[in-house]
Amino acid sequence: MSAHKIALIWVAASLVLAACGSSSTLTTPESAEGYPVAPAFLEFYEGHDGLTVLGAAISPELVENGVQVQYFEKGRLEYHPQLPEGNQVILGNLGETLYGASPCVPPESVASGALYFSATCHSVSPEFRAYFLKRGGVPFFGYPLSEMYIQDDRFVQIFERAVIVWDGRRPDGFRFSLASLGSLACGNSGCSGGHGGYTPALSTPTPQPTATDLIDAFYNAHGGARVFGLPLGERQTGSDGAVEQVFENAILYENPRASEGVSLRPLGLKTSGFPEPPAQQLDDPNSAYYSKYGHNVAYGIYTFYKNYGGEAVFGQPINELRVVGDHLTQHFENVIVTWRLGLPADQAVQLVNLGQQTLAPQSTGPGPVSAPPQLLLVTTKPTHPVLTEETKQQTLQAWVRDENGRPVAGATVTFTVNTPGGELKYVINATDADGLASVTFTLKSYVPGDFMMYNATASYSGLKASKSGAFMPWDKQAP
């Protein structure tokens, strides 16, 4: 019998007993395991739609470290009599206890519409914001300890007291839920174990950078995947002996002479060959002139440049902003920046994938034939993270590399897109010399404002690897 039906039966039974003049002793709803909600927690539980949000009780009332507690499938309620009236019951900090905090992100790097909290230097993503506020906000969930991420084809975000999960495979109206942290945390406290449910894998993030994760700290502090793209391999030693890591759009390396201990390889200068002759300084307050090569960083590009680290990250400009095809481009010492006017403001300025381009010669250059791959690594992204009415045609890309970050040519890649009208499947029989496979299609079945999940699965010589991604269809009718 479901917990929901049991709750309804309990309500009906209570009404019958009341009508018959039964004892006035306080009765409480019981979970599927037979545990009632303790009187100290009943008002809070019912006021927060407890059966839906927290699930059934999986323990009796307990005392842990001198605190009165009770475990539910998705959390632990705690009673603190020393707190002000009305605030004495809180959700325990299981999110923080089990998962810890991820490295900080600066406010300028979060998505447009996100709810940023300087207390933990993380944001509630725009997609999770409505659910977060509707269910109680900071007083209920605590502050965010991570940004939203994808795991097991679900969207996940960690908070101090809970983990919010969005699962597109669940029915409409039930896609948001909390992870089963109560069941996980109560394993050794005589609990019933609950009804299962999804719980993301435990990890041990390091809130403060150490000597071994300077690159991670720098990556997250300056925009992460939004700026540098996804990693294309593990850490390795560069020709100068420095530890480096290749990302889609740049190569980051440990540099003790830099203020943050990390710099970017000068791929922009390497690609361009040499700086262009100096230009005249612009008379524009929304631009800046850099004297080393005599070039301006102009409006539009300048906002992105300044927000994500400026000269210390991207280097100085080596030419002026110019029109190339359907977009504008500017070269800097370390990167190449594009500005596509048709994209939303928070996505219009992006880096060119110079990091990915540096890996391409490894698969075609002279020298002995590389050993067969022992492991496949897949990275993927949609051309349009937000698919508007004007861009109903989507292109999905996937790069296949080996354990050393080298492209794997000839791999088969299967793209599977989950739509309301059914599963779309596209098979690309062979990746190119860069390890790239892509497919372009017109999206006909979608829910505006809802996530569209997809998966890219690569196979080669008996090896297989997958990577999930998502994009959001949007139109004028979207909420």
N, C-alpha and C positions, 0 to 999 in steps of 0.2 A: 504494500500500500504506500502511496507517495506521501511525503511530508506535508504537502498541501492538503490532501484529503484528510489526513490525520488532524491537521489544524482545524479544518471545517467541522469534523466530528466533535472535537473538543469544545468548540464554540457552541454547537448545538446541545451537547450534553450539559454545559454550564447553564444554558438558558432553561433547560428542563429542570435541573436541580434547583435553580433559583425560584422557578414557578411553584415548586413543591415545598417551598419553605425549608430548604436544606440549610446546613450549617453555613455561617457567614465566613468560615475559614478561607483565607486567600488561596485560590487555585491558580495554577500557572500552566501554560501550554506545554505539552510534552513533545519531544522530538520522536523520530522514528525508532530511536533506541530506547525510548521510555524515560529520558531525562527531562524533568521540567525546567523551565527557565526560572532561575532563583529570583525571589522577590526583589532583591536589591537591584537586579538588572532588567526587570520586566518592563518598566516604563520606558527605559531607553531602547530596549529591543523592539517593542511595539511601535514606538515613535519613529524608528528608522526602518520600518518595513522589514523587521528582522529575519523572517523566514525566507524572504526573497533575497535580501542583501547578504546576511551573515550565515544563512542556512540553519539547520537544526542544531540543538545542543548535543554535544558529543561527550560531555563530562558532567558530573555533579558539581555543585559549588565546591571550590577548593581554596586552600590558603597556600600561596607561594611567596616565599621571602617576605612574609608578614602582610601580604596583600590578598584581599578576597577576590578571586577570579572565577570565571567560568569559560570553558572552551566551546566554541561553535565551529562548524565546518570551515568557515572562512575567516575566523578571527578569534581573538580572546578579549572578553570584556573584563574590565578591572574596576573595583570600587575603592575610591580614595576619599574617606570621610573628611579629611583635612581640607579638601577643595571646597570652593564656594557652592552653596545650594544651587542645584540645577546643572552643575558641572562635575559632579562627583563620580559619575560613570564615564569611562572613556574606553576607546578601543586600544588594546595594547600595541606596543611598537614592534610587531612581528616583522614588518617589512624591513625595518632597520636592523633588527636582530639577525634575521636570516640572510639578508642580501647586502647590507651595508650601503654605502653611497658610491656612485660613479663620479669620475673627475668632473670638476666644474665646467660649465659652458658660459661664455659671456652673453649678456642680454641681446647684443646686436646679432648674434648668430642663430637665435631661435626663429622658428617659423612665424610668419605674419599671423596675428590672431592668437598666439600662444599667451599663456598667463604666467609671467616670470616671477620667481620668488628669490630675492637676493639672500634670504636666510640660508638657503641650501644651494644657491646658484644653479637652479634647474627650473624648467618651465613645464606647465601642464599643456600638452599639445592641443592645437585647435580642435582636433577630432575628439579628444577626451574631455574638453573643457565643459561642455554642457552636462555630461554625466557627473563629472566631479562636483560641479556647483549644485546640481539638483539633489545629490545624495548627501550633501552636508559640507562640502569644501574642506578647508584646512581643519576646522574643529573635529571633523569625523576622520578624514584620511591622513591628516598630518601633511607635511610639506613633501613635494616630489624629490626623490633621491636619484632619479635617472631621467633621461629623455625617453620618449616613446621609441621602442625598437620592435623588430619582427623576430619571432621565434616560433618554430613549429607551425608556420602559416597563421599565426595569430599576432595581433598587435598587443604589446605589453608595456606597462609603465609601473615603476616601483615607487611607492610612497612610504612614509615612515611607518604607517599603521596597516597598510594593505597593499595589494598588487591588483591593479585594474587590468582586465583582459578584454579585448574585442575579438570575437570569433565569427567570421562571416558565414560559417557553416551552420550556425544556430538559427532558429526561426526569427523573423522580424520581431522586434521588441524584447528579445532575450539575448542579443549579441554582446551586450556589455554585462560583465559579471566580475566578481572578485575571485582571485585564485584561492585555492583551499589551504591557506596558511595555518588555520587552526588545526586541521587534521595533520599537517606536517609537523607543527610545533608540539603537539600533544601526544606524540607517539609513545613517550615514556612516562606518561602521567596517568595511566589507567583509563584512557579515553576509548570510546567505542570504535574510532577510526573513520567515522563519517561515511559519506556516500561517494567518495572519490572526487572527481572534478579535476580540472586542469591546474597544475602548479608548474611554473617555469623552472628550469634547471637552476640549482643553486650555484652562485659564483662568489668569488671573493674579490670585489673591486677594491682598488687602493685609492682612497680619496686624496691623499697627498702624494705627489710624484716622488719617485726615488731615482737613484742613479741608473736603474735599469729600465725605467719607463719614461724618460725625458721626451722621447718621440711621441708617445701616446699623449702626454700632458700638453705638448705643443700643438699636436693635431687637434685635440679637443678645444683648446683655448682659442684657436683661430678658425673655427668654423667646421672642423671635422669633415664629414663626407660632403657637406654642402659646398665646401671650397676645394678640398684636395681630392675628392672622389674616394673610392674604395681601395683598400690595399690590394696589391697584385702579387704579393709574395711575402715570405718571412723576412726578418731582419738579416742583413748580410754585411760583409765588410767591403767597403769601396776600395778603389785603387789607391786612395791616400791613407788607408788604414782606419778610416772612421766608420762607425756603425751607421748604416743607412737602411731606409725602407722605401720601396717604390710604390707610389699611389698612382691612380689613374692620371692625375693632373700635375703631379710634381714628385720630386724625390727629396725626402727629408733626411738629414743626417746630423749626428751629434757633433756639435762644434763648441768646444770649451771657450772660444773667444766671443761667442754670441751671448747676449744678456740672458736669454732663456736656455742656453746650452744646446740649441738646435737651430739650424739654418736650412735653407732650400738650395739645392744645386742650381747653378745658373743656366737652366735649360732654355730660357727665353733668349739670352745672349748667344748661347750655342746654336740655337735654331736659326737666328737671324744673321749670324756671322759677324756683324759690326753695327754700331749705332749709326743712325742717320744724322745728317748735319743739324745743328741747333735750329730751333724755331723761335719766333717771337713770343714773349710772355703774353698770355691772355688777360684781358681786363674783365675778369669774372670772379666774384667772391666765392663761387662754388667750384673753383678749380685751384690747382696749386702748380707752381713752377719749380722744377728741380734742376739745379745748376750743373750737376756732374756731366750730363750729356746735353743739357739745354732743351728740355722738353716739358710739356704740360701734362698733368693728369686732369682731364676735363670733367664737367658735370656728368652725372650718371655713373661713369666709371669711378669718379673720385669718391663718391659715397661708399661704394663697395671697398675700394682700396683702403680708405681710412678706417672703416669699421672692422676689417679683418686683419689689420696689422701694419698696413702701409709699407714704407720703405724697408723696415726691419724684416718683413716677411717676403714681400714681392720684389724688392729691389727698386731701383729708380727706372723711370720710363726711358726707352731708347729710341722711340719714335713718337709721332703724334697719332691721335685717334683717327681712323680712316674707315671708309665704307669698303667692304669686301663682300660682294654678292648681296645677300639679303640681311647682312648684319654689319656691325661696326667692330673693329678689332684694334687693339693696342698691345705692343710688345713691351715687356719689362725685362730687367736683367734675369729674373728667375722664372717668369711665367708669361703666358700670352692670355689676354683677357678678351672675351667677346661680349657684345651687348646686343641682344635681340629684342627689338622694340615690341614685338608681338606677344611676348610672354608677360605674365604677371610681374609686378615690380620686384617682388622678393626672389624671382628666379631669372630675371632678364639678364643679369650680369653673371657670367660663369667663366671658369678657366678652361682653356683648351687642354686636351688629354695628352700633354707632353710626356708625362711619366709612362703612359702606355706605349707611346711611340718609341721611347728609348729601348723597350724590350723587343720590338719587332725584329731588329737585325740579328738577335741571338738565334732565331730559328732559320735564317737564310744565309748567314755569313759564312765565310770560309772556315775550314778547320775540320776536325774529326766529327763524325756523326754523333749526336747526343745519345746517351743511353735512354732506353724506353722509360717513360714516366712510371714512377712507383705510386703516385697519388695525383688525383685531379683536383684542381681548385676552380670554382666557378664564381664569377662576379657578374651581376646583371643590373640593368637599369632601363626604365622606359624613357623614350625621347621626351614625352610630355608627362611629368609627374601629375599635373592637373590637365585633364583633357576637356577643352571647352567646346562650345557649339561649333566654333570655327575650325577646330582641329579634331574632328571625330576619327581621323585616321591616326592610329597609334603605331609606333615602331618600338619593338622590344629588342634589346641587344644583350648578348651574353659573351663573355670572354672565358676561354678555357685555358688553364695554365697548369704546369706540373709543379712538383713540390719545391722547385727552385725558382718559380716565378716565370719560367720560359713558356712562350705560347705553344699550344698543342694544335697543330694543323691536322685536318682530316677527322676530327672528332664529330660524332653525331650529337646534335642538340635538339631536344624536344621541348617546345614551349607549350604549356598548358594554362589556359586562361579560364577562370571560373566566372561565368556570367549568370544572371538570373534565368536566361533562356537555355542554359546548358553549358557543357564544357567545350571549349574550343581547343583544338590541338593542331600544332604546326611542327613538322619535322624538317630540320635542316640537316642534310646528309653529311656535310663536311665543313668544318670551320676553315677559315682562310689562314694565310701565313701568320697573321697576328693572333690566331686563336679565336677570331670573332665569328659569331653567327648572329643573324638578325632576321626579323620577320616584320612585315608591315601589313596591317589589316584594318578594316573599317568596323568600328564597334557599333552593333545594332541593338543589343540588349543590355541595359544597364539601369541602375537606380541613381539619379543625380545626387551627388553629395555623399555617396556611400563608397567604401573601398572596393576596388576590383583587384582581387588577389591573382597572382600568376606564379608559375614555377618554371624554371629552366633546368632541365636534366641533361647532363652530358655523359656520353659513354665513349670509351676508347680502349681497345685491347683488353677487354674484360674488366676495366675500371669504370666506376660510375660515381658521379657526384651531382648534387642538386643545390639550387639556391632559390629562395623565394623572393618575391618583390611585390609591389603594389602601386597602383595609381588611382586617381580619383576622377571619375567623370563629373562634369559640372555643366549646368546650363542656367538660363535666366530664371527658371522655376525652382532651382535648388534652394533649400532652406538656408 
